[in-house]
């Protein structure tokens, strides 16, 4: 007998949910009716199959089915054609397909209908793989290694095709990771689904860990069980390992235990608990084990009670576009629907969690029949977020959130996973404001009310905006002086000017300070929302009114004219208006000169409109510039050949006062 040798039984050893469910279905059917058969061995375990046979449930082949029989489809599942043949034979069908296998069937069927070639990682002769491929409505292949996958890709030109890559539920997890990584490299149009059962992956990981710390591994399971053989292969890498179907085989092997200080035991998904226990007890008889080790207690650890509303911890096993699978440390499969991951609809599951993450979760629903526990991450996040909301109310803290929707009476703002209601009166910056403009925008707000019992909160955007505006005004009036240039945004436009938001403070640019062109309307110069640079013209600290200037000194048309034009210079000008004493012509934008009636032609002109029209381009000479009075005199006549002049001198003398008066009126208007 050996001393100080410890036996460790893997917590994940034995029936997975799908197998356990299938076996229970057969026993239940045997209790309720006669003539029960299974389509092939219900599971890959000879002891279980023989026990069922002794009770009347005989495994048969498809061509042996007779009318009136109750035919139980095993957990591996079958193809669509098998269901049709069973119906045609007149059999009563009881489907014990594992829910996780059924999910793979659904993916294979739907993706193949969309034109995808389906690739299945698994043994092409295994009944589960046969069943999966039988659900495909087009081309499908099976492979067992990265090398086989690469060969298939080259042989059938898969890189140019739409591909769906799946895995047998019991496929080797390590090899699958290599294959899925290779598929993403080789097949640009591939969609990879991690369909290895989480229980299988966890069982394989535990066997690896146990084998690393053991001198001997005993793997229990049927000789033809695919997942049991994979466990044996994994264990063999790290220590001496044996594969037995039951305790009898273990005794017959006469294993040398002389140097063993630790023995690990695990079992495939088709191995019932009583066989595992028999193996453990047999091993206990062969060695002197730690008397404090309680196998039943260790097995119970994997049967933790799960109920709705319970908070649990889970480790992320896989992530896809619609759901996240987590290990809860129990026999049940944990699933987080994408809708229960986060309150942010713009995020994909892969943006929120990754494989290996440990999450705090809330149980929403349990399904004992399917062995699935539906979980929520966002509800736990919301609970933690609500604690922050409560704290913010007590400290008067400013929170930041995103407006998610408009509802009756206001908007909902998402903050820390919590939906905070903001009434319209506390959300809109002004009357008649369309709240839809706030949707998807980030806002600052404060909490006004909290109802901890109902987990609800009411906030205000307007209070924060008002406080920020007051702070901005104080800062502005304390630090800003006339003459400074500041940035602003055009807030509104009127006939007399433009109001500019300077960052919590409004200023007015009067029409005369908008542009040097007096004919332009404010709306012709700027638009609401424009970012502009203005100069502070005046600040009234008592009335809090601010006058601004938008037009630039360097754009003053008189300064431009002064720098570029002189008396005697010939210019091209455009007639902009006609009077009884002459015509005004634009030299540059903002600068007009007067062509007196006597300077239009070298003969008498009675009606200016008979010679000139508005919009006409004329060549003329600058004859006088008075910058103080902002007057310019022009002459077309000065550029014409000298001919007989009819009473020109008299005309000039008689009409000069009238022209002088008109020019003064024009200057005043400027």
C-alpha positions in Angstrom: 0.0 0.0 0.0 1.2 3.5 -0.8 1.1 6.4 1.7 0.9 10.2 1.1 -0.7 9.6 -2.3 -3.7 11.9 -3.0 -6.5 11.2 -5.5 -8.0 14.3 -7.2 -11.2 14.0 -9.2 -11.9 16.7 -11.7 -14.9 18.8 -10.9 -16.0 18.8 -14.5 -15.8 15.0 -14.8 -18.8 13.1 -16.1 -22.1 13.8 -17.8 -22.4 17.1 -19.6 -25.9 18.6 -19.7 -26.7 17.3 -23.2 -25.8 13.7 -22.4 -27.5 13.8 -19.0 -30.6 15.2 -20.6 -30.6 12.5 -23.3 -30.2 9.6 -20.8 -33.0 11.0 -18.6 -35.3 11.3 -21.6 -34.8 7.5 -22.4 -35.5 6.5 -18.8 -38.6 8.7 -18.7 -39.9 7.2 -22.0 -39.3 3.7 -20.6 -41.4 4.6 -17.6 -44.3 5.9 -19.8 -44.5 3.5 -22.7 -43.3 0.3 -24.3 -41.5 -0.2 -27.7 -38.9 2.4 -27.0 -35.7 2.3 -29.2 -32.8 4.6 -29.7 -31.4 5.6 -33.1 -27.9 4.2 -32.4 -26.4 4.0 -28.9 -27.8 6.9 -27.0 -24.3 7.8 -25.7 -20.8 6.4 -26.2 -20.8 4.4 -22.9 -21.3 0.6 -23.0 -22.5 0.3 -19.4 -25.3 2.9 -19.9 -26.3 1.4 -23.2 -26.5 -2.1 -21.7 -28.5 -0.9 -18.7 -31.0 0.7 -21.0 -31.1 -2.4 -23.2 -31.9 -4.5 -20.1 -34.8 -2.2 -19.4 -36.1 -2.4 -23.0 -34.6 0.5 -24.9 -32.7 -1.2 -27.7 -30.4 0.7 -30.1 -31.3 0.2 -33.7 -30.3 1.5 -37.2 -32.5 3.7 -39.3 -33.5 0.9 -41.7 -34.8 -1.1 -38.7 -37.4 1.4 -37.6 -40.9 0.0 -37.5 -44.3 1.7 -37.4 -45.5 2.6 -34.0 -42.1 2.6 -32.3 -40.9 5.5 -30.1 -37.6 6.5 -31.6 -35.3 8.6 -29.5 -32.7 10.7 -31.4 -29.5 10.7 -29.5 -27.6 13.8 -28.2 -25.3 13.8 -31.2 -28.3 14.8 -33.4 -29.1 13.7 -37.0 -29.6 15.3 -40.4 -32.9 16.7 -41.7 -33.4 13.7 -44.0 -33.5 11.4 -41.0 -36.5 13.2 -39.5 -38.3 12.8 -42.8 -37.5 9.0 -43.0 -38.7 8.5 -39.5 -42.0 10.2 -40.2 -42.4 8.2 -43.4 -41.8 5.0 -41.3 -44.6 5.9 -39.0 -42.4 6.3 -35.9 -43.1 8.6 -32.9 -40.0 10.9 -32.7 -38.5 12.0 -29.4 -35.6 14.4 -30.0 -32.8 14.2 -27.4 -30.4 16.3 -29.5 -28.1 18.3 -27.2 -29.2 22.0 -27.3 -25.7 23.1 -28.2 -25.6 20.6 -31.1 -29.0 21.9 -32.2 -27.6 25.4 -32.3 -24.8 24.3 -34.6 -27.4 22.7 -36.9 -29.3 26.0 -37.1 -26.1 27.9 -37.9 -25.1 25.4 -40.6 -28.6 25.4 -42.1 -29.0 29.2 -42.2 -25.5 30.1 -43.4 -25.6 27.4 -46.1 -28.9 28.9 -47.4 -27.1 32.2 -47.6 -24.6 30.6 -50.0 -21.8 29.8 -47.5 -19.6 26.8 -47.8 -19.6 25.2 -44.3 -16.4 23.9 -42.7 -16.7 21.7 -39.7 -13.8 21.0 -37.3 -14.2 17.4 -36.3 -14.0 13.7 -37.3 -16.0 13.3 -40.5 -17.2 9.9 -39.4 -18.4 11.1 -36.0 -22.2 11.0 -35.8 -22.3 14.6 -34.6 -20.3 15.9 -37.6 -22.4 13.7 -40.0 -25.5 15.3 -38.5 -24.2 18.9 -38.8 -23.2 18.4 -42.5 -26.6 16.8 -43.2 -28.2 20.2 -42.2 -26.1 22.0 -44.8 -28.0 23.0 -48.0 -24.8 23.3 -50.0 -21.1 22.5 -50.0 -19.5 21.3 -46.7 -16.3 19.8 -45.6 -14.8 18.4 -42.4 -11.2 18.8 -41.1 -9.3 17.8 -38.0 -6.2 19.9 -38.1 -4.8 23.2 -39.4 -3.0 21.2 -42.1 -6.2 19.7 -43.4 -7.9 23.1 -43.4 -5.1 24.6 -45.4 -5.2 21.7 -47.9 -9.0 22.1 -48.3 -8.6 25.9 -48.8 -6.2 25.3 -51.6 -7.9 22.4 -53.2 -11.4 24.0 -53.4 -10.5 27.6 -53.8 -12.2 28.5 -50.6 -10.5 31.9 -50.3 -12.8 33.2 -53.0 -16.0 31.9 -51.3 -18.3 32.9 -48.4 -17.4 30.5 -45.6 -18.9 29.5 -42.2 -16.4 27.7 -39.9 -17.9 25.6 -37.1 -16.6 23.1 -34.6 -17.8 19.8 -33.2 -18.9 20.4 -29.6 -16.2 18.1 -28.3 -13.3 19.2 -30.6 -9.9 19.8 -29.0 -9.9 23.4 -27.8 -6.2 24.0 -28.4 -6.4 22.7 -32.0 -9.5 24.7 -32.6 -7.8 27.9 -31.6 -5.1 27.2 -34.2 -7.6 26.3 -36.9 -9.8 29.4 -36.3 -6.8 31.7 -36.4 -5.6 30.1 -39.6 -9.2 30.4 -41.1 -9.2 34.1 -40.5 -5.8 34.4 -42.3 -6.6 32.1 -45.3 -10.3 32.9 -45.8 -11.0 36.6 -46.0 -14.8 36.0 -46.2 -15.0 33.5 -43.4 -17.3 33.9 -40.4 -15.9 31.8 -37.5 -18.3 30.4 -34.9 -16.8 29.0 -31.7 -19.3 26.2 -31.1 -17.2 24.0 -28.9 -19.4 23.3 -25.8 -18.2 25.4 -22.9 -18.3 22.3 -20.7 -16.0 20.5 -23.1 -13.5 23.4 -23.1 -13.6 23.6 -19.4 -13.2 19.8 -19.0 -10.2 19.9 -21.3 -8.6 22.8 -19.4 -9.1 21.1 -16.1 -7.6 17.8 -17.3 -4.5 19.7 -18.5 -4.1 21.5 -15.2 -4.7 18.2 -13.2 -2.3 16.3 -15.4 0.5 18.8 -14.8 0.3 18.2 -11.1 -0.2 14.5 -11.2 2.0 11.4 -11.6 -0.9 9.4 -13.1 -4.1 10.4 -14.9 -7.1 8.0 -15.1 -9.5 8.9 -17.9 -12.8 7.2 -17.6 -15.2 6.8 -20.6 -16.4 4.7 -23.5 -13.8 3.3 -25.9 -15.5 5.0 -28.8 -16.2 8.3 -27.1 -14.6 11.2 -29.0 -14.4 13.6 -26.2 -13.0 10.9 -23.8 -10.2 10.1 -26.3 -9.4 13.8 -26.5 -9.1 14.0 -22.7 -6.7 11.1 -22.8 -4.6 12.7 -25.5 -4.3 15.9 -23.5 -3.4 14.1 -20.2 -0.8 12.0 -22.0 1.2 15.0 -22.9 1.9 15.9 -19.3 2.0 12.5 -17.4 1.5 8.8 -17.6 -2.2 8.2 -18.4 -4.6 5.4 -18.8 -8.1 5.1 -20.4 -10.6 2.8 -18.8 -14.3 2.3 -19.4 -15.1 1.2 -15.8 -13.6 0.1 -12.4 -13.3 -3.5 -13.6 -10.8 -2.5 -16.4 -8.8 -0.4 -13.9 -8.4 -3.5 -11.6 -7.4 -5.7 -14.6 -4.7 -3.3 -15.8 -2.5 -3.8 -12.6 -1.0 -0.3 -12.9 2.4 0.3 -11.2 1.6 2.8 -8.5 4.9 2.4 -6.6 6.1 6.0 -7.4 2.8 7.8 -7.7 2.3 10.5 -5.1 -0.8 12.1 -6.8 -3.4 10.6 -9.1 -5.9 12.6 -11.1 -9.2 11.3 -12.4 -11.4 12.8 -15.1 -14.2 11.4 -17.3 -15.8 12.1 -20.6 -19.2 13.6 -21.1 -20.8 10.2 -21.6 -19.6 8.8 -18.3 -22.2 8.5 -15.5 -21.4 9.6 -12.0 -21.7 6.1 -10.5 -19.0 4.8 -12.8 -16.6 7.7 -11.9 -17.3 7.0 -8.2 -16.6 3.3 -8.7 -13.2 4.1 -10.4 -12.4 6.5 -7.6 -13.2 3.9 -4.9 -11.2 1.3 -6.7 -8.2 3.6 -6.9 -8.7 4.3 -3.2 -8.4 0.5 -2.5 -5.1 0.4 -4.4 -3.5 3.2 -2.5 -3.7 4.8 0.9 -5.4 8.1 0.1 -5.9 11.3 2.1 -8.9 10.4 4.4 -10.0 14.1 4.3 -10.7 14.0 0.6 -14.5 13.7 0.0 -15.3 12.9 -3.6 -19.0 13.6 -3.2 -18.3 17.1 -1.8 -16.0 17.8 -4.7 -18.7 16.8 -7.2 -21.3 18.9 -5.4 -19.2 22.0 -6.0 -20.1 21.9 -9.6 -23.8 21.7 -8.7 -24.2 25.2 -7.1 -27.9 26.3 -7.0 -28.7 28.9 -9.6 -31.9 31.0 -9.2 -33.4 34.1 -10.8 -32.0 37.3 -9.3 -28.9 35.7 -7.9 -25.6 37.5 -8.5 -22.9 35.2 -9.9 -19.4 35.4 -11.2 -18.5 34.0 -14.6 -15.5 33.7 -16.9 -15.9 34.6 -20.6 -15.4 31.5 -22.8 -16.4 32.8 -26.2 -17.8 36.0 -27.8 -19.8 36.3 -31.0 -22.1 39.0 -32.5 -25.2 37.9 -30.7 -24.2 36.5 -27.3 -21.4 35.7 -24.9 -20.8 32.3 -23.3 -19.5 32.2 -19.7 -18.3 29.5 -17.3 -20.2 29.7 -14.0 -18.3 26.8 -12.4 -21.5 24.7 -12.6 -23.0 22.2 -15.0 -25.2 24.9 -16.5 -24.1 26.9 -19.5 -24.1 30.7 -18.9 -25.2 32.9 -21.8 -25.3 36.7 -22.0 -27.4 38.0 -24.9 -25.8 41.0 -26.6 -28.8 43.1 -25.5 -27.8 42.4 -21.8 -24.2 43.4 -22.1 -24.4 47.1 -22.3 -26.8 50.0 -22.6 -24.8 51.4 -25.5 -26.3 50.0 -28.7 -23.3 51.3 -30.8 -21.0 48.8 -29.1 -20.5 45.2 -30.3 -20.0 42.4 -27.8 -16.3 42.2 -28.6 -16.0 45.9 -27.7 -17.3 45.2 -24.2 -15.7 41.9 -23.1 -13.0 39.4 -24.2 -12.3 35.8 -23.6 -10.9 35.3 -20.1 -12.7 38.3 -18.5 -14.2 37.6 -15.1 -17.6 39.3 -14.9 -20.2 40.0 -12.2 -23.5 39.0 -13.5 -27.2 38.7 -12.6 -29.3 35.6 -13.4 -32.3 36.6 -15.5 -33.7 33.2 -16.4 -32.9 29.5 -15.9 -33.9 26.7 -18.2 -33.4 23.3 -16.5 -34.5 21.5 -19.7 -31.8 23.2 -21.8 -29.2 23.6 -19.1 -28.9 27.3 -20.0 -28.7 30.2 -17.6 -29.5 33.6 -19.2 -27.5 36.4 -17.6 -27.2 40.2 -17.6 -24.1 42.3 -17.2 -25.7 45.6 -17.8 -28.1 45.2 -14.9 -25.2 44.7 -12.5 -23.4 47.7 -14.1 -26.6 49.7 -13.7 -26.8 48.8 -10.0 -23.2 50.0 -9.5 -24.0 53.0 -11.7 -27.0 53.9 -9.6 -24.9 54.0 -6.5 -22.8 56.7 -8.2 -26.0 58.5 -9.2 -27.1 58.5 -5.5 -23.7 59.8 -4.4 -23.8 62.5 -7.1 -27.1 63.8 -5.7 -25.6 64.1 -2.2 -22.4 65.9 -3.4 -24.2 68.0 -6.1 -21.7 66.6 -8.6 -21.9 67.4 -12.3 -22.3 64.1 -14.3 -21.8 63.4 -18.0 -24.0 61.2 -20.1 -25.4 60.7 -23.6 -29.0 61.5 -24.5 -30.4 58.2 -25.8 -34.0 58.9 -26.6 -36.9 61.4 -26.4 -39.9 60.2 -24.4 -43.1 61.8 -23.3 -42.3 64.8 -21.1 -38.5 64.8 -21.6 -35.4 62.8 -22.5 -33.5 59.8 -21.2 -29.8 60.3 -20.5 -27.5 57.2 -20.1 -24.9 57.6 -17.4 -22.9 54.8 -15.8 -25.4 52.3 -17.3 -28.4 54.1 -15.7 -31.2 55.9 -17.6 -31.8 59.3 -16.0 -35.0 61.1 -16.8 -34.6 64.8 -17.7 -37.9 66.7 -18.0 -38.3 68.9 -21.1 -38.3 72.0 -18.9 -34.8 70.9 -17.6 -33.5 69.8 -21.0 -34.4 72.4 -23.5 -32.2 75.5 -23.7 -35.1 77.6 -24.9 -38.8 77.5 -25.8 -40.0 75.6 -28.8 -36.7 73.7 -28.8 -36.8 70.3 -30.6 -35.6 67.8 -28.1 -34.6 65.3 -30.9 -31.6 67.6 -31.5 -30.2 66.3 -28.2 -30.3 62.6 -29.2 -26.9 60.9 -29.2 -25.2 64.1 -27.8 -23.1 64.2 -24.7 -24.5 66.5 -22.0 -23.6 67.6 -18.5 -26.3 67.4 -15.9 -27.1 67.3 -12.1 -29.3 65.0 -10.2 -32.5 66.6 -8.8 -34.3 63.6 -7.4 -33.5 60.0 -6.5 -36.0 57.2 -5.8 -33.8 54.3 -4.5 -36.7 52.0 -4.1 -37.7 52.2 -7.8 -34.1 52.8 -9.0 -35.1 56.0 -10.7 -33.5 59.4 -10.9 -34.4 62.8 -12.3 -31.8 65.2 -13.6 -31.4 68.7 -15.1 -29.2 69.8 -18.0 -30.5 73.3 -17.8 -29.1 73.9 -14.2 -25.6 73.0 -15.3 -25.9 75.1 -18.4 -27.1 78.1 -16.3 -24.2 77.6 -13.8 -21.7 77.3 -16.6 -23.0 80.4 -18.3 -22.9 82.4 -15.1 -19.3 81.3 -14.5 -18.4 82.1 -18.1 -19.9 85.6 -17.8 -18.0 86.4 -14.6 -14.8 85.2 -16.1 -15.4 87.2 -19.3 -16.2 90.5 -17.6 -13.2 90.1 -15.3 -10.7 89.3 -17.9 -11.8 90.9 -21.2 -11.0 94.5 -22.3 -12.2 96.6 -25.3 -9.9 96.1 -28.3 -9.3 92.4 -27.8 -10.2 89.9 -30.5 -12.3 86.9 -29.4 -13.8 83.8 -31.0 -17.6 83.4 -31.1 -20.4 81.6 -32.8 -23.3 83.4 -34.6 -26.3 82.8 -32.5 -29.0 84.8 -34.3 -29.4 87.4 -37.1 -31.7 90.5 -37.2 -32.0 93.4 -39.7 -30.0 95.6 -37.4 -27.2 93.2 -36.6 -25.9 89.9 -35.4 -25.8 88.3 -31.9 -22.7 86.3 -31.2 -22.2 83.7 -28.5 -18.8 84.3 -27.0 -18.9 81.2 -24.7 -21.7 81.9 -22.3 -21.8 85.6 -23.0 -23.6 87.2 -25.9 -22.4 90.3 -27.9 -24.0 92.4 -30.7 -22.4 93.3 -34.0 -24.5 96.2 -35.3 -25.0 96.3 -39.1 -22.6 99.2 -39.5 -19.9 97.2 -37.9 -20.5 94.0 -39.9 -19.2 95.1 -43.3 -17.7 98.0 -45.1 -20.3 97.5 -47.8 -23.4 99.4 -46.6 -25.6 97.7 -49.1 -25.1 94.2 -47.7 -27.7 92.7 -45.3 -26.5 90.9 -42.2 -27.8 87.6 -43.6 -25.6 88.1 -46.7 -22.5 88.3 -44.6 -22.8 85.5 -41.9 -25.0 82.5 -41.1 -26.3 81.1 -37.8 -23.7 78.7 -36.5 -20.7 80.3 -38.2 -17.5 80.6 -36.1 -16.2 84.1 -36.4 -13.5 86.3 -35.0 -14.7 89.7 -33.6 -13.2 92.7 -31.8 -14.5 94.0 -28.6 -15.8 97.5 -29.3 -17.3 98.4 -25.9 -18.3 96.6 -22.7 -21.0 98.0 -20.4 -20.3 96.3 -17.0 -23.6 97.6 -15.5 -26.0 96.5 -18.3 -23.7 93.6 -19.2 -24.0 94.6 -22.9 -21.1 94.0 -25.3 -20.6 95.7 -28.6 -18.6 93.9 -31.2 -17.0 94.7 -34.6 -16.7 92.1 -37.3 -15.4 94.2 -40.2 -11.6 94.4 -40.4 -9.6 97.7 -40.6 -7.4 96.2 -43.3 -10.6 95.6 -45.4 -11.6 99.4 -45.2 -12.2 100.2 -48.9 -11.0 103.8 -48.4 -7.7 102.6 -47.1 -7.4 100.2 -50.1 -8.4 103.0 -52.5 -5.9 105.4 -50.9 -3.1 102.9 -51.3 -3.9 102.1 -55.0 -5.4 105.1 -56.7 -4.6 108.8 -57.4 -5.8 111.8 -59.3 -5.3 111.5 -63.1 -5.5 107.7 -63.0 -7.7 106.0 -65.6 -10.0 103.4 -64.1 -12.8 101.0 -65.3 -15.9 101.7 -63.2 -19.5 100.2 -63.2 -22.5 102.5 -63.2 -24.5 101.8 -59.9 -27.0 104.7 -59.9 -28.3 107.5 -62.1 -29.4 111.0 -61.0 -30.6 114.1 -62.8 -27.1 115.6 -62.3 -24.9 112.7 -63.2 -24.1 109.0 -62.4 -22.4 107.2 -59.6 -19.9 104.6 -60.7 -18.2 101.9 -58.5 -14.4 101.9 -58.7 -13.9 99.1 -56.1 -16.4 97.5 -53.7 -17.5 100.1 -51.3 -16.0 103.1 -53.2 -18.2 105.1 -55.7 -17.3 108.2 -57.7 -19.5 110.8 -59.2 -19.5 111.4 -63.0 -21.1 114.8 -63.3 -23.5 115.3 -66.2 -21.1 117.7 -67.7 -18.3 115.0 -67.7 -20.3 112.3 -69.4 -19.7 113.5 -73.0 -18.1 116.3 -75.1 -21.5 117.6 -76.0 -24.5 118.8 -74.1 -26.4 115.9 -72.2 -30.0 116.7 -71.2 -30.9 113.3 -69.7 -28.2 111.1 -68.1 -30.3 108.0 -68.7 -30.1 108.6 -72.5 -26.3 108.0 -72.4 -25.6 105.7 -69.4 -27.4 102.7 -67.9 -27.1 100.9 -64.5 -24.6 98.1 -64.7 -22.7 99.6 -67.7 -18.9 99.4 -67.5 -17.2 102.7 -68.5 -13.7 104.0 -68.7 -13.1 107.3 -66.9 -10.4 109.4 -65.2 -10.1 110.3 -61.6 -10.2 114.1 -61.5 -10.5 114.8 -57.8 -10.1 113.0 -54.5 -11.3 114.4 -51.1 -10.4 111.8 -48.5 -11.7 113.9 -45.6 -15.2 114.3 -47.2 -14.9 110.8 -48.9 -15.7 112.2 -52.3 -14.3 111.2 -55.7 -14.9 112.9 -59.0 -14.7 111.0 -62.3 -14.8 112.1 -65.9 -15.6 110.2 -69.1 -15.2 113.4 -71.1 -11.6 113.8 -70.1 -10.7 110.7 -72.1 -12.6 111.8 -75.2 -11.2 113.7 -78.2 -11.5 117.5 -77.9 -14.5 118.8 -80.0 -16.7 121.8 -79.9 -18.1 122.1 -76.5 -21.7 123.5 -76.2 -22.0 125.8 -73.3 -20.0 123.4 -71.1 -18.8 126.1 -68.8 -22.3 127.4 -68.2 -23.6 123.9 -67.4 -20.8 123.3 -64.9 -21.5 126.6 -63.2 -25.2 126.1 -63.1 -25.3 122.5 -61.9 -22.3 122.5 -59.5 -24.4 123.4 -56.4 -26.9 120.6 -57.1 -24.0 118.1 -57.5 -22.4 119.3 -54.3 -25.6 118.8 -52.4 -26.1 115.3 -53.8 -22.5 114.2 -53.0 -22.9 115.4 -49.4 -26.1 113.3 -49.1 -24.2 110.3 -50.5 -21.3 110.8 -48.0 -23.7 111.0 -45.1 -25.4 107.8 -46.2 -22.0 106.1 -46.0 
